Amino acid sequence: MCCNQREKCRHSPFQQDSNFSQIQVTMRRRKLNLTFVQFLFLLSISRFASLRSDELPKMACESPPYASFPFCNASLPVAARAASLVAALTLPEKIQQLSNTAAAVPRLGLPAYQWWSESLHGVASNGPGVAFNGSVRAATGFPQVILSAAAFNRTLWRALARAIAVEARAMHAAGQAGLTFWAPNINVFRDPRWGRGQETPGEDPLVAAHYAVEYVMGFQGQKKSSVAGDDDSSLSLMLSACCKHYTAYDLEKWGNFTRYTFNALVTEQDMADTFQPPFQSCIQEGHASCLMCSYNQVNGVPACARGDLLEKARKEWGFQGYIVSDCDAVAIIHENQNYTASPEDSIADVLKAGMDINCGTYLLRYTESAVKLGKVQEEDIDRALLNLFSVQLRLGLFDGDRARKHYRRLGPKNVCSHEHRELALEATRQGIVLLKNAKSFLPLSKDAVGSLAIIGPAANDATIYGGDYTGVPCNPISFLEGLKIYAPRTAYAPGCIDVPCQTTYGFEEAINTAREADVIIVVAGLNQSEETEDHDRVSLLLPGKQMELVSVVANASKNPIVLVLMGGGPVDISFAKDDPLVASILWIGYPGEVGGQALAEALFGDFNPGGRLPVTWYPESFTHVPMNDMHMRADVSRGYPGRTYRFYTGKVVYEFGYGLSYSNFSYRFLSTPIMIKLSASTAETYISKQTKYATKDGLDALKIEDISSCDALRFHVEVSVFNNGDMDGSHAVLLFWKPKTRGEGFPLKQLIGFERVQTRGQGETKVQILVDPCRHLSTADANGKRVVPLGANVITIGDLEHEFIIEA
């Protein structure tokens, strides 16, 4: 940030003795088309002398004389208030608002604002907007997103987001957080090696879309404003959520490729039915107020400069919010990607594309020169500021004391609450996935276990249970501590020095410990040294010598062992899956602050595990597939196996949606369609003429864009869920669809609905799942157009199948 710009920002464009004629001259010079309210505002600011930043109120519009400005008038529409503020700023002042660290405007009583706060699975310390150095020293550490996703429970997801929002708003009241948070991460977990897959809801676009909607709706707490308006701009916000990273971002550092320069080559087909649906839902259904454009290029153009994609979000999906770059994503366009000839060209490209604010300083440094060179017009900056100020206005940042009073009940007492800890525990319980349970080895009997040993460096290190984008947890419990509550005679040996486990040092102690105990728990898997932001995995096997540790402990144990796996990414544990000395395997992801309690409860049967894998677990051989190949569909001609359960044709260790329980479940369809048919008399009502066409391989299909009433085609699938065991438990019901005859590029199968239900032992529970044929029974053709295949189709739950016909 230039010092001369700072100096200019301290002075009003009008001196204190400015008169009416000077304002008129300024208006003519800027060619501003001002409303009468905006004109009066310009007149009013001439009354105030400039102030230093340290003399500013803590909130805009908080006290006289600042509260009299038109943008402080809550009875005016948001758009009018935002426009009046934009019109009042000088060009240097405007430029100072284009960074995540937005500068103060002393003469208007505007304090500085930090746009960057993080809240992926709890208030996190990654962004400068959050600090744990005041009255709030910790915040609830909820399980990492990938584990919560394994619950397949939309109600849970919204509850988690709402709890995080309460703590975030409470921390804001304490002066320790902002109001704009850059979460959720809804990129599809395309490749199992991706270091940030842990942050996402998994590999399925429908799950990611539902998660996006629930998170945003729960987090933003949107309410209809008293000021007239029918669109999102009239909705007041408790907080602002940001769907990221737009788009086709899922590579950190692999081989010679890095996220800063990677050019994601994506087909229109894959863009339409894999990469874009989560973002479309996030905006259209979730009404997100922020969208973050990513580092990577998309088909040769930097994502933040892809005007067509940013325009699609605003014009087609109805996005009304601000678009922020990932941090330094504007700088790399010129500095790393060499896409533009100069910094000023980069500024021009992103602003004209529709980006509004830069996380970083590039716009602060080069926007003024871009304007002088004629590459950027002031109107481009004004457009961006209107979006930024509109979101701040909806958050109440310009409502002075009114905003403070609205949330005055929230404070430090609302952070780390008992209610939120119980919610974190429930989310972890619902997400834990039971992968193996030979001879019903689990649950353990509290009375029968005389002694227990837990082995592995993660067993007594709760600091790694949060995964990435985490804060300071409230009283975390390690696995060792949790087990000691159930089995006081619990011994511990790390086995390895650390999670990477590069040596066998510690093996002997682990073996001796295992020989003395009745039951052995080995904790293996991943941590942030293996997978994180800016770091992808190379192998899908357990790190270092962990596999050897599991085997030597299993051989030394009196009884078969239990293997507990940590981490967000899939792991090839074929050796343990097939080893009779490993009785049971549980995946616990990154369980958050209550991980120790949740694991102990699962092992001793206090609840019935019901989580399901939200990603495919591939064998190590998948690492031969180039990570930079963005194609989702398999291509036999080049030996390409495809990606995710929808298109992958190779062998798996565990499939998407896999998960066992201490009970056995079965299903029966109660209500399903036999035929979805439009009769001749109603065809013109529902489908426009000449919609039927043939795919490349001759299969008949209907284009979604030609169906005149998708709503009329919706139907419910009703299912009975039978718990055939004696233990109660919640259970995730997953409904899949697959066309009977697969056309070119059609999915092998596709998740179309899911519900989490509570069941009683030896009981029956009924559940309904809504199916929208246009959305759920469709795929994208080669041109990126959604189509519904005609003819025989199949829906499945578990091993149960039902065939029906779609006919026009």
N, C-alpha and C positions, 0 to 999 in steps of 0.2 A: 504494500500500500504506500503510495507516494506521499511525502510530507506536504508538498504543495497542495495536494488534494485535501489532505486533512485541514490545512489552513483555510482553504476555500469553504470547507464544510462548516467552519465555525461562524460564518457570516451570512446574514440574510442577503438575498438579491436586492432587497430594498433597505436602505438605511432607515434608521429610526424616524427620521423626519421625512420619509418618502411620502409623496402625495398621490392623489388620485391619477394625475396625468402620467406619472412614472409607471404605475401599474398598467395603464392602457398601452404604453409603449412596449412594456415587457410582453403583454399578451399578443401584440401584433408581431413582435420579433419571433416568438415561439409558434405563432400561427395556431394558437390554442382555440378550440371551439368549446368554450366554457359555459356551463349552466350559470344561472344567476346565483345559485348557492355557492358554486365554486368561485365566482367573481367576488362575492362578499367575503369569502374566506381569504382570498389574496389581499383584500383590503384590510382585513382584521389583523393579519400577521405583521403588518407594518407597525403596529402599536408596540411590539415587544422587542426589547433589546436582546442580543445574543447572550447565551449563558454557557458556562463551562459544563462539561459532562458531569463533574462531581457535584454540580448544583441541581442536577435534574431530579425530578421525582422518580420513584422506582417503577411506576407504571405510567403509560401515556394517558392523558386525559384525566389524571388523578385529582388535580386541584386547580383552582383559579391561578393564573388566567387561562391555562391550557384547556380546561374543560369546556370552554366556550367555542372552540374550533368546530366547524361543521362536521369534520370526520369523527368528532366525539359524540355527535348527536345520534343516539341509538334508534331514534324514531325514523331516521332516513334509511332507505335501502342500502344494502352492503355495497352495491356497485357505485352508487352516488357518493358514498363516503370514501371509497377507495379512490375514485376519480378526483375528488377534491384534494386528497392528500398528495396524489401524484402531481397534480397541477401546481402545488405549492413548493415543490422541491426544485432546486437548481440541478443542472446536469451533474456536477460533481457529487452532490448529495444523492442523486439517483444511483449513480455508479456505486457508491458506498453501500447500497442495499443489495447488491447482486452477489454477495458472498454469504456463506453460512454464518460468518461473524459480521452481522449487519451493524453498521456504525450508528451511533447516536446522532440525533439532529437536535442540538440544544435549543435552538431558537423556537422550535415547535414543541419542546418538552418531551421529545421522543427519546427514551433510553435505548442503549444498544440491545441487540437481541441475538441470541445464539440459536440458530435453526437446528443444529445437529445434536439430537439426543437419540439413544437407542433403547429398544424394549422388546427384543426378539422373544425371549421367554422369561421376562422379568426385567425390571429397570436395570440397565447395564451401564458399565463404566467406560465403554468404548468411546463414546462421543464426548466432546468437551462440554456439552450442555448439562451433563450429570456429574455431581460430585457427592461423595460420601464423607464429607468433612464437616458437617454441621450437626443439627439435632437429629438427623437421620443418618445412622452409621451403617445400615444394611437394608436390603430389600429381599422379599421372598424369592428364593431361587427355584422357580418352577422347572419341570423336566424340559430338556431340549426338545425342539419342535418335532424331530423325527420320532421321538418316543411318544409324544402326545398324539401324533398322527396315527400311530399303531393302534390307538383306541378306537378309531373309526367312529367317533362320537361328536357330532356337530354341536350338541348342547354343551358338552364339556369344553370344546374349543372356544365357544363364545364366553363361557364362564371364566376361563383362564384369561382371555383378553380383557374382560371387564375388571377382574381383580388386578391385573397389571396396570390398567388405567387408573384405578383408584389409588394405587401406590404412587404412580407417576404424578398424578394431580396433587396428591398430598405432598410429595417432594417438591413440586413447583411452589406450593404454598409456603414451604420452608425455605424457598430460595435456592434449592439444590437441583432443579431440573427445569427444562424448558417445557413447551407445550406441543412441539412438533417432533415426532419420533419417527425414525426411519426403519420401520418394520411393518408388515412381515416380508420375509424372503419367500417368494412363491415360484422361483424357477423350478422347472422339472428336473428331478434327480436323474439325469440322462445316463451318466456313466458312473459305475460303482467306485471309481477311483477319485471322484471329485471331493476335494477337501472340505467344501462347504455344503455338501449334501445333507449333513447333520442338521443344518438350519432350516431345511425345507420340509414340506409335508410328504415328500417321497416322489415316486416316479410317475404316478398316474395324474393326468391333467384334470380329471374330474375331482379327485380328492384335493388337489392343490387349489382348484377353483372354489370348492366348498370351504376349505380352510381359510382362504383369502376373505371370503364373504363374512364368515363368522368372526374372524379376528377383527376386521375393520369395523363391523357393526357393533361388536362388543366394546372395542377400544374407543371409538370416536364418540359414542354416546350421543348421537345426533338427535336434535330436537327441532321441531318446526318453529321458525321464528315468528314473532308477532307481526313483523313487517311482511307485507304481501309478497308473494313469489311462489312459483310452483316447482322450480328446479332446485338442484343441490345448493345453489348459492344462497338460498334462503334458510338453510339448515344451520343452526348454531351447533358448535362442536365443543365437547368436553376436552378432547385432544385431537390431534391430527395424526393419522396413520399413513404410511407410505408403502405402496407396493413396489417391490424391487426384485430383480434388476432387469429392466426392460431393454432388450429382450435377447433370447437365445444365449444367455450367459450361464456357463457351467464348466468352465475350465480355469484353473488358477495358474499352475506352472507344471507343464508336462513336456518332457523332451526339450525341443527348442522353442516351444510355444509358451507364451505367458498371456495372462488375461489383459495386459495393457496393449498388446499389439495383435492379438488373435483376431483373425477374420473368419467369423462363423459363416460358412457357406450353407445356407438353409434353403431347401426346396419350398415352393409355395404350399405343397401338400403337407409337409411337416410343420410349417409355420401355422397353418390353419387348424390342425387338429392336435398339436402337441404343445408348441411354445406359446401361442397366443391365448388360448382359452382361459388360463388362470387370471391373466391380466384383464381380459374382457369382463369376466365375472366380478373381479375386484372392483372395477369401475361401475359397471352397469347395475350390479346387484348390491355390492358393498358400499358404493358411493364413496370410494376413497378420495381423500382431499390432497393426496400427493402421489406422484409417480417418479421413480428414479430411473434415469437412463444409464446404461451400463458402460463399462470400459470398452468392450469389444466392438469390432466392426461387424455389421450384418450385411453380407454380400457386398463387401467392398466399401461400405460407407460407415463411419463411426456412428454408433447407436444414438448419441446425443445430437448428431447432425442429420439423422434420418427424418426429414420433415414429413415424409409420407406416413411413417409409423406414429409419430407424435400427433400428426393431424388426424389419423384414424382414431386415436384415443379420444380426442376432443370432439370431432365432428360425427363419427359413427357411433362411438360408445357413450358420448355425452359427458366426458370428463370435465369437471369444473373444480380445479385445484391448481396446484403449482407443480412444475416439473423441475426436479433437481438433478444435477449430474452426480454420479458417484465421485468420490473425492479425488480431485486432480484429473478427472476424466476429460476435461476441456484442455488442460495443458498437454496431455499426451497426444492429442490429435496432431499437433505440430511437432512437439518435442520428441515423441517416440514413434508415432505411426507415420510421420512425414506425409500426412494426408494434405496439409495445406502449406502454402509458401511462406506464411508468416503467422505470428500470433494473432494479429488483427483479422486475418482471414478465418482463423478458428473461431474467434469471437463472433464474427458475422455469420458463419455457418450455423452455429448453435442457436443464436438468438433468432435468426430468421426461420430456423427449423421449428422453433416453439419452446425451447428450453428457457426456463425462467431464472434460475439461480445456480451458481457454481459452488459446490463444496470445494473450497480452495481459494486461491488469491488471483487466479489468472484474469478473471474479469475485472478485478480491482486494478490490475496493472496495465491492462491493454485496451480496455473499452474506450477510454477517452481518446487515445490515438486512433482507434478504429473509427470513431465518429469524425475526427478531424480529416481522416483520409477518405471519408465518404463511403466507407464500407458498411457502417452501421448508422441508422438514422435514430434520432431521439425517440421516434414513435415506436421503434423496436424495443427500446428500453421501457417506455411507458406501458406497452402491452405486458411485459414481464412483471412490472411492478403492480399492475392492476391485479394479476393473479396472486402475487405474494401478499399484498395488503388485504385482499378479499378473504384469504384464509385466516390471516391474523385477526381480522374483524370478526369473523365467525367464531373464533376462539375467545373473543372478549378482551383482547389485548388493548383495545381502544375504548373500553367501557369503564375505565377507572375503577372506582370503588364498587360499582355494580357487579363487576366480574368477581371481585374478591368476596363479596357477600354471598354470591350464588354458591360458591364452594367453600364457604367458611367453616363448614363442619369437618372438612378434611384436613388432616395434619399428621404429625409423626405417629400418633396413636393408630392410624390406619395402615401403617407399614409394618410388616412382619406380624400381622395379626394371627390369632389362632385360626380364624376362619380361612385365611389364605393358606396357612400351612396345611390344614386339612384338605383343601382343594388341591394343593400340590401333591399331597399323598395320594389322593384319589386318582389324579391324572397319571401318576407313576404306576399305581396298581393296574389301571386299565390298559396301560401301554405295554407292560411286560409281556414278552412272548415266550411261551413254552415250546421249544423246538424238538425236544426228545424227552421221553419219559418211559424208558423200558421197564416193563413189569411193574408199572405204577410205583416206581421207587419214591417219588414224591406224591403227596406231601409227607414230610417227616413227622414222626410222633414226638410230641414234647416229652412224653414219659419214657419213651424207648431210647432216646438219644442220651447216652451217658456222657460222652465227650465228643467234641467237634473241633475240627481244625479248618482254618481258612487261609489259603495260600495265594500269593500274588501281590505285587507292589501296590495295586489299586485298592486292595482290601482294606487298607488302613490310611487312605489318603483321600479324604472327602473334597479336597480342593479341585480335583479333576472331574467331579461328578456333574459339573454344570455344562461342560463343553465350551464352545466359543460364544462370544457375545453374552457374557454373563457379568453380574455385578458382585457385590459382597453379600453372600447368603446369610440368612438368619439361623444361627445355631445348627450348622450341618452335622449330620450323623453318618459316620463311616459304616461300611458293611460289618466290620469287626464289632463296633459298638452296638449295632443293631442286633447282631447274633448273640452277643453276651446277655442280652435281656432274656432271651429264650433258652440259651444254654450257657450258664455261667462258666462251665469248664470248656471254654473255647480258646484254643491256642492259635497263634499266628506266626507265620513265617513269610517274608516277602518273596522268597524264591529267586527273584531277579532284583538287581539293583534298582532298576526303573522299568517303565513300560517298554521301551525299545529293546531291552533284554539282549544285549549284545554278547554277554558272556554267561558261563554256567556258574559264576560265583553266587553262592546262596542256594544252589541245588541241594547240597548235602544237608543243610539245615532243614530244607523243605521236606526232604525224604524222611529224615528222622522224626519230624513233627507228624508226618502223615502216618507213620507206623504206630504211633501212640494213640491215635484218635479212632472213634467208631465211625464217624462220618467226615468226609473230606469235601470241602468246597474250594475249587480252584477258580480264581478270578483272572481272566485273560482278556485280550482284545486291544482296543485302541485308546489313544488320548490325543491331545493337541500336538504332540511331537510327530504324530503319524498323519493327521488330517486336520486341516484348519484353513483359514483364509490365507491365500497366497502359497498354499502347499497342497499338492495332490499326492495321492499314493502311487507307488510304482507296482506293488504287489497286493494281491487279495488274501495272501496267507497271513497267519498271525505274525506279528513283528518278531524279528530276531530269533531267539531260541525259545520262544513261548511254547511252541508246539512240543518241543523236547521236554520242557518243564511239565506240561500236562501229562505226557506219556510216562515219565519217570515217577511222578507222584502217583498216577493211577496204578502202576505196577507195584508200588510200595504199599499201597493202601490195603487194609483188610477187606474192604468192601468196594464195590463200584463207586466212582466219584460223581460229584455234581460239578458241571462246568458252567460258570457264569460269564457271559460275554458283554463287554462294554464297547461303546463306539457307535458312530452314526452310520458308517459305511458297511456294506456287506463284507463278510469274511468267509473264505473257503475253509470250512472246518470238516471237510469230508472224512478226515482221519478219525475225528471224534464221533461223528455221526454213525460211523460203521464199527466203532470200537465197543465191544461188550463191557469193557472196564469203565466206560463213561456211561453211567446210567441215565443221567438227565442233563439237558442243556437248556439254559434260559438266556435270552437276550434282554438286557436291561438298558441299552442305549447310554444316554447321559441322564441319570435319574434326578438330578437336582439335589437340593439340601436334605430331602427326606429319603434319599436312596437307601441308607442303611436300614431304616425301619421297613420300607417297602419290600426289600429283598428278604428280610427275616420273615415277614408276614407271608410272603409267597412260598418260601421253603417249608414253613410249618403249617401251611394250609389255612391261615386266617382269612384268605380270600382265594377265589378260584381264578387262575390266570385266564385271560380271554383276549389278549392282544393279538394282532395279526401283522405280519411283515408288510410295511408300506413300500418295500423295494424288493426286486429280485436279488437273490444271493447267487452269484455266478461262480463257476469254478475258476481257478487260477489261469486256465488257458484263455480266458477272456482278455487277459492283459495283452494278448497279441493283437487285439483290435485297436487300431489307432484312435486315441482319445480325441483327436482333432476332427475325426470324421463325424459330421453332424447328422448323417442320414439315420432316420429311425427305422425305415423298412429294410428288410433283408434283401440281399442281392446275390443270388446263387452264382451268377456268372463271374463274380470276383471273390467268392468265398466269404462274403460279408454276412454275419449271422443276424443282423438287426439288433435293436435295443429295446429294453423293457419288456415286460410280459406281453405287451400288445403285439410286438413284432419279432421278438427274439426266437430263433429257431433251434438254438443249441441246448445242451444239457444244463441243468441247474443243480445247485446244492439244496436250496429251498426256494419255492416259487413265491411270487407276490401273493399276499393274502394268506400265507401259511401261518398256522398257529394252533397248538393243541390246548387241551384243558384237562382238568382233573375229572371232568365228565365227558361223555360222548354225546354228540348232538346229531339229530336227523331232522329232515324237513318234509313237508307236504304242501304242494301248491293247492290253495283253496279257490283262488280266483285269478284266471289268466285269460288273455285273448286267444281265440282260435284263429281269427282272421281280422286283420285291419284292412277294411275295404271301403272304397268310395263308390257308391252306386252311380249309375248313369245319370239319375235325376239330381244327384247332389254334387256331381263331380265339379261343375262350374262354380259351386259355392266354395269348395275347399281347395281346388287346384286350378290354376290358370291353364289355358290351353297349351298343348304341345310341350308338356313338361317331361314326358317320358323320353329317355334317351338311353343309348347303350354305352357301357364303359368300353375301354380299349379291347377287353377280352370278350365283348359281346353280351355282358350281363345287363339286364334292365335295371334302371335306377331312376329315382326322382331327385331333382335338384331342390334343395331346401328353399332357395330363394324364390322358387315358383309356387310353393305351397302357400295358399292364401290364408289358411287358419291352422297354424300348428297347435294352438290351444285346444281346438276341437278334437285333436287326435290323442290327447293324453289319456292314460288309463292307470289304474292301480293294480299291482300284483300283490295279492294277499297270500301270506304264507303262515303255516303252523310250524313253530320251532319246538322240537321235543328235546328236553334235557333227560337223557337216558341214564344219568348217574344219580347218586344220592346227595351230591353237593350242589347247593345253590350257586349261581354265578351269572355274571353279565356276559353277553355273547354278541359278537359282531356278525351280523348277517350281510353277506356280500352277494349282490345280484349281478351276474355277468350276461352279456349278449354276444352272440357270434352269428354271422350269416352262414346259412347252411352251405352255400357255394361261395367260396372266397374269390372276389375279383382281385385284379392287380392292385396291390397296395392296401387291401382291406386288412384290418387287424385279425389276429388269430382269435382273440376274444377281447372284450372291452367292458370294464366296470361301468354299470349304468345306475347303480343305487346301492345304498348301504344304510343300515340302522343298527344301533346298539340297544339290545333289549336285556332286561333283567329276567332271569329264569329261576324257577324252583326245581330242586331235585325231583326227578320222576314226574315233572310237570310239563304242561304245554303252554306256549305263549304265542299269540297271534301278532303278526306285524304286517303293515302295509307299506309298500314302496311305490312312489309315484314315478311313472315312466313317461317321458316326453319323447315321442319317436323322432321328432326333428333334431333334438339335441343328443339323445342317447342311442338311438338306433341308426346313427349316421356316421359317416366317415368323410374324409376329404378326398376329392379326386386329384388328378395330377395338376390341375389348375388352381387348387386351393379352394374349390367350391364344395360345400357340404352336400352329400347325396345320401339318400336312403335306398339301400338295395331292395329290389322287389323279389318276390318269391319266398322260399322257405327260410325262416330265421329261427334261432334257438336262444332261449334264456335258461340260465343255469344258476343253481345255488348248491354248492358242494358237489355231490355226485348226481343230484337231481336235475333232470332236463325237461324242458317243455318246448315243443315245436309249434310254430304258428306261421301264418302266411301274411305277407304284406302285398296288397294288390291294388291296382288302380284301373 
